[in-house]
């Protein structure tokens, strides 16, 4: 069974942006049910379809498959909910992990989130200096939620909390 174990954090400052080249991602959702999501994305010149199940803490089932980029782009355009997620992803090595930092555009402009995938939920993680508040499990920071509730609608509330 495919499994995803990850933690999510907000990102402080812009120091991280000089540590890697970003790749543009467009992703749309065929299903955003609370018990499953079905996502289609293009990442540079590659396409993917991903099915995720409900989470249990940091862990949730995940199945991802590469598909032709042209098919992915067509599905995003014709079949996915709008608006689509538009972001640039930076893969940054730090300690024993690779951090994936997503810089969002469009309706989610201004949001920057870092994710780190783990082998085990209890695994210790060394945090880079540019990591801010942890938002693991906070639904509003998940891409499937940002499609229907973009950051521009609630960013002022989030700033007051932080």
Beta strands, then each sheet from edge to edge (+ up, - down):
strand 1: 3-11
strand 2: 22-33
strand 3: 36-43
strand 4: 46-56
strand 5: 59-67
strand 6: 85-94
strand 7: 97-104
strand 8: 112-117
strand 9: 131-134
sheet 1: 9+ 1- 5+ 4- 3+ 2- 6+ 7- 8+
end
